[in-house]
């Protein structure tokens, strides 16, 4: 069987070796013209061809790499096509994005081809094609990464010096000059023009006519030196420009006419345009802002209620940080970066729901105190506020309220300025953006694989399976979620070692999403991420919006994958192997199979074979080895990449489970006394750690396994369900002490001066989710005063009458006595 396969591979190699002769015609099967991504034909134009030495000779001429590869979705970023030198005459360079948006490129004096990214209303990987004949043909193709404006480095945009001053200019006590700075070398220009652009969304909300639009408004300065510094004194804009309340500055080469689209530019951050508003704002900013707040409130009355479809917040900070498939750090309030929570005083950390809500593309936000308590707007203006427009946008983007960042600014941020920052009407805003409590929150379920490798299932069963091959870690028919892993022996400079294996690659796909693979690559075993079998670079961006998922890379040794269903994966380097953690929302109950078990709260059926047979919980290690082998990946369904002949020969053309590989089983370990002592000191009672020390002879491998297992246990503990009794109102004309509403928490009550408490002074959240006592009532103290006045007044009258009677009697006796004397 192997001989014909090897002969076929040899013929393929010979066929793909470039030889002498004329350059293949465009579109020919021996060329990559119009064929990027194809594997058919005489040679390959697929990303895997480089490692297989099967690329067409013109692969790099037509399948383009660009540098830089990313920029703001606002556009204006100049990038260079790599590996393509052009010294022939050309009628014009045109770069076409998404088959419809065209920008003009150019060829520089070194023969390098340049493109300029366009203004977009979306983030993510944007396909583009390149024409060198003024648009007659577009045989070359590549990908541009458009990112959220907040994720662009400071050198790639202009900076509003003291941005708060810009956004409060014209309000009480805020006047004077404004300054913008930029990096002069970022624009190849002697002189520049600084423009104001405004953003709006027109048409009836939630209709086909609802549209997003950036508009050039007017210049702030023209043909000024490219010094990197500009200061001006704001003046009210003409009335026809004052409808724009959100906008950004754009700096361009003065050779372009004002407002010219899709030219190299530096954009500022989007911001509230207080500084350009009219004289009515300048005259009485509070009254102006109040009117805007009331108008926004009226608009909210007409718009659909988006709150019911938002997920509930996690109850604790620990849950919020652990449930990483559904919630991610809000960079505006991040405990890892000093907890600068400008809009949420009292909070130390906020998270946002990763995915926008399905119908209205809205977003949830959850903020927490230093004690880990969920902070609610009903208790504090620093509480969590949901968003009509998710800050990160939502596929398919481009139209409201799905435009990243900008829809959120119009419907959630500038209205916050109107109601809370420029006018004392914050209660109106908080009524429309109330915090979610956590009564219906259910933590995600967790499973992990790490070390040699060891598995802890969603229901808590654990076992070791050190097979060599490619295996199904998880399949879930609910969303067609598939997670696969490749396991190999540890490799050192002397070659493959040990009778154990570990995960070296993990791939995931959900439905028709992109395929992401995380693997250890090269002799240095560095972490490498592949998107649809193409290696990704994270030199510019650590966050990527992909099809059906978000991808985040931290510290070059950890990757987080957040899927549209709310499922999440975290893959990290632990020693010589990968550690993978999978989080699934509760909706996946009864829908999973594979090595990570059957999620149904019953660990006794986690060792289920493909045919439905269930191994007993006390199955032997050899029975469990057969269980693992049964979940070998099938070639037709493999998600993993084979971009080297070693991978092709060892995995693609071989059985997905290597039956010839003889692992070390736990009952076979016979440690020498010194090794046993060292393992006991390092591992304690951690059997996974002890086994890996015995299997590999390496304390560092055992320690990596111990740390991965402890990390799993810590996250399991963080994701334990807790009971919430929900928000408890303070009494009217009173107050409460305590903002924690979880089981065992107590809230106490006090009345304002002049009022008295009727009811219990405290209430405790009980294990069944109810409060032990209702909120008491504070009644005016004058009712007691009147009653006491009546009582004491009556007593005084009685006493006075009695005293009068006594005095009269005494006087009468005295008169009688005088009358009887001589």
JOGI-V642126 format. One record per residue. N is the residue number from 1. SS is DSSP state (H for helix, E for strand, L for the rest). Layout:
N_SS / N_SS
This chain:
1_L / 2_H / 3_H / 4_H / 5_H / 6_H / 7_H / 8_H / 9_H / 10_H / 11_H / 12_H / 13_H / 14_H / 15_H / 16_H / 17_L / 18_L / 19_L / 20_L / 21_L / 22_L / 23_L / 24_L / 25_L / 26_L / 27_L / 28_L / 29_L / 30_L / 31_L / 32_L / 33_L / 34_L / 35_L / 36_L / 37_L / 38_L / 39_L / 40_L / 41_L / 42_L / 43_L / 44_E / 45_L / 46_L / 47_L / 48_L / 49_H / 50_H / 51_H / 52_H / 53_L / 54_L / 55_E / 56_L / 57_L / 58_L / 59_H / 60_H / 61_H / 62_H / 63_E / 64_L / 65_L / 66_E / 67_E / 68_L / 69_L / 70_E / 71_E / 72_E / 73_L / 74_L / 75_L / 76_L / 77_L / 78_E / 79_E / 80_E / 81_E / 82_E / 83_E / 84_E / 85_E / 86_L / 87_L / 88_L / 89_L / 90_L / 91_L / 92_E / 93_E / 94_E / 95_E / 96_E / 97_E / 98_L / 99_L / 100_L / 101_E / 102_E / 103_E / 104_E / 105_E / 106_E / 107_E / 108_L / 109_L / 110_L / 111_L / 112_E / 113_E / 114_E / 115_E / 116_E / 117_L / 118_L / 119_L / 120_L / 121_L / 122_L / 123_L / 124_E / 125_E / 126_E / 127_E / 128_E / 129_E / 130_E / 131_E / 132_L / 133_E / 134_L / 135_L / 136_L / 137_L / 138_L / 139_L / 140_E / 141_E / 142_E / 143_E / 144_E / 145_E / 146_E / 147_E / 148_L / 149_H / 150_H / 151_H / 152_L / 153_L / 154_H / 155_H / 156_H / 157_E / 158_L / 159_E / 160_E / 161_L / 162_L / 163_H / 164_H / 165_H / 166_H / 167_H / 168_H / 169_L / 170_L / 171_L / 172_L / 173_L / 174_L / 175_L / 176_L / 177_E / 178_E / 179_E / 180_E / 181_E / 182_L / 183_L / 184_H / 185_H / 186_H / 187_L / 188_L / 189_L / 190_L / 191_E / 192_E / 193_E / 194_E / 195_E / 196_E / 197_E / 198_E / 199_E / 200_E / 201_E / 202_E / 203_L / 204_L / 205_L / 206_L / 207_L / 208_L / 209_L / 210_L / 211_E / 212_E / 213_E / 214_E / 215_E / 216_E / 217_E / 218_E / 219_E / 220_E / 221_E / 222_E / 223_E / 224_E / 225_E / 226_L / 227_L / 228_L / 229_E / 230_E / 231_E / 232_E / 233_E / 234_L / 235_L / 236_L / 237_L / 238_L / 239_H / 240_H / 241_H / 242_L / 243_L / 244_L / 245_L / 246_E / 247_E / 248_E / 249_E / 250_E / 251_E / 252_E / 253_E / 254_L / 255_L / 256_L / 257_L / 258_L / 259_L / 260_L / 261_L / 262_L / 263_L / 264_L / 265_E / 266_E / 267_E / 268_L / 269_L / 270_L / 271_E / 272_E / 273_L / 274_H / 275_H / 276_H / 277_L / 278_L / 279_H / 280_H / 281_H / 282_H / 283_H / 284_L / 285_H / 286_H / 287_H / 288_H / 289_H / 290_H / 291_H / 292_H / 293_H / 294_H / 295_H / 296_H / 297_H / 298_H / 299_H / 300_H / 301_H / 302_H / 303_L / 304_L / 305_L / 306_L / 307_H / 308_H / 309_H / 310_L / 311_L / 312_L / 313_L / 314_L / 315_L / 316_E / 317_H / 318_H / 319_H / 320_H / 321_H / 322_H / 323_L / 324_L / 325_L / 326_L / 327_E / 328_E / 329_E / 330_L / 331_L / 332_L / 333_L / 334_L / 335_H / 336_H / 337_H / 338_L / 339_L / 340_L / 341_L / 342_L / 343_L / 344_L / 345_L / 346_L / 347_L / 348_L / 349_E / 350_E / 351_E / 352_E / 353_E / 354_L / 355_L / 356_L / 357_L / 358_L / 359_L / 360_L / 361_L / 362_L / 363_E / 364_L / 365_E / 366_E / 367_E / 368_E / 369_L / 370_L / 371_L / 372_L / 373_E / 374_E / 375_L / 376_L / 377_L / 378_L / 379_L / 380_L / 381_L / 382_L / 383_L / 384_L / 385_L / 386_L / 387_E / 388_L / 389_L / 390_L / 391_L / 392_L / 393_L / 394_L / 395_L / 396_L / 397_L / 398_L / 399_L / 400_L / 401_L / 402_L / 403_L / 404_L / 405_L / 406_H / 407_H / 408_H / 409_H / 410_H / 411_H / 412_H / 413_H / 414_H / 415_H / 416_H / 417_H / 418_H / 419_H / 420_H / 421_H / 422_L / 423_L / 424_L / 425_L / 426_H / 427_H / 428_H / 429_H / 430_H / 431_H / 432_H / 433_L / 434_L / 435_L / 436_L / 437_L / 438_L / 439_L / 440_L / 441_L / 442_L / 443_L / 444_L / 445_E / 446_E / 447_E / 448_E / 449_E / 450_E / 451_L / 452_L / 453_L / 454_E / 455_E / 456_E / 457_L / 458_L / 459_L / 460_L / 461_L / 462_E / 463_E / 464_E / 465_L / 466_L / 467_L / 468_L / 469_E / 470_E / 471_E / 472_E / 473_E / 474_E / 475_E / 476_E / 477_L / 478_L / 479_L / 480_L / 481_E / 482_E / 483_E / 484_E / 485_E / 486_E / 487_E / 488_E / 489_L / 490_L / 491_E / 492_E / 493_L / 494_L / 495_E / 496_E / 497_L / 498_L / 499_L / 500_L / 501_L / 502_E / 503_E / 504_E / 505_E / 506_E / 507_E / 508_E / 509_E / 510_E / 511_L / 512_L / 513_L / 514_L / 515_L / 516_E / 517_E / 518_E / 519_E / 520_E / 521_E / 522_L / 523_L / 524_L / 525_L / 526_E / 527_E / 528_E / 529_E / 530_E / 531_E / 532_L / 533_L / 534_E / 535_E / 536_L / 537_L / 538_L / 539_L / 540_L / 541_L / 542_L / 543_E / 544_E / 545_E / 546_E / 547_L / 548_L / 549_E / 550_E / 551_E / 552_E / 553_E / 554_E / 555_L / 556_L / 557_L / 558_E / 559_E / 560_E / 561_E / 562_E / 563_E / 564_L / 565_L / 566_L / 567_L / 568_E / 569_E / 570_E / 571_E / 572_E / 573_E / 574_E / 575_L / 576_L / 577_E / 578_E / 579_E / 580_E / 581_E / 582_E / 583_E / 584_E / 585_L / 586_H / 587_H / 588_H / 589_L / 590_L / 591_L / 592_E / 593_E / 594_L / 595_L / 596_L / 597_L / 598_L / 599_L / 600_L / 601_L / 602_L / 603_H / 604_H / 605_H / 606_L / 607_L / 608_E / 609_L / 610_L / 611_L / 612_L / 613_L / 614_E / 615_L / 616_L / 617_L / 618_L / 619_L / 620_L / 621_H / 622_H / 623_H / 624_H / 625_H / 626_H / 627_H / 628_H / 629_H / 630_H / 631_L / 632_E / 633_L / 634_L / 635_H / 636_H / 637_H / 638_L / 639_L / 640_L / 641_L / 642_L / 643_L / 644_L / 645_H / 646_H / 647_H / 648_H / 649_H / 650_H / 651_H / 652_H / 653_L / 654_L / 655_L / 656_L / 657_E / 658_L / 659_L / 660_L / 661_L / 662_L / 663_L / 664_L / 665_L / 666_H / 667_H / 668_H / 669_L / 670_L / 671_L / 672_L / 673_H / 674_H / 675_H / 676_H / 677_H / 678_H / 679_H / 680_H / 681_H / 682_H / 683_H / 684_L / 685_L / 686_L / 687_H / 688_H / 689_H / 690_H / 691_H / 692_H / 693_H / 694_H / 695_H / 696_H / 697_L / 698_L / 699_H / 700_H / 701_H / 702_H / 703_H / 704_H / 705_H / 706_H / 707_H / 708_H / 709_H / 710_H / 711_H / 712_H / 713_H / 714_H / 715_H / 716_H / 717_H / 718_H / 719_L / 720_L / 721_L / 722_L / 723_L / 724_E / 725_L / 726_L / 727_L / 728_L / 729_L / 730_L / 731_L / 732_L / 733_L / 734_E / 735_E / 736_E / 737_E / 738_L / 739_L / 740_L / 741_L / 742_E / 743_L / 744_L / 745_L / 746_E / 747_E / 748_E / 749_E / 750_E / 751_E / 752_L / 753_L / 754_L / 755_E / 756_E / 757_E / 758_E / 759_L / 760_L / 761_L / 762_E / 763_E / 764_E / 765_E / 766_L / 767_L / 768_L / 769_L / 770_L / 771_E / 772_L / 773_L / 774_L / 775_L / 776_L / 777_E / 778_E / 779_E / 780_E / 781_L / 782_H / 783_H / 784_H / 785_H / 786_H / 787_H / 788_H / 789_H / 790_H / 791_H / 792_H / 793_H / 794_H / 795_H / 796_H / 797_H / 798_H / 799_H / 800_H / 801_H / 802_H / 803_H / 804_H / 805_H / 806_H / 807_H / 808_H / 809_H / 810_H / 811_H / 812_H / 813_H / 814_H / 815_H / 816_H / 817_H / 818_H / 819_H / 820_L / 821_L / 822_L
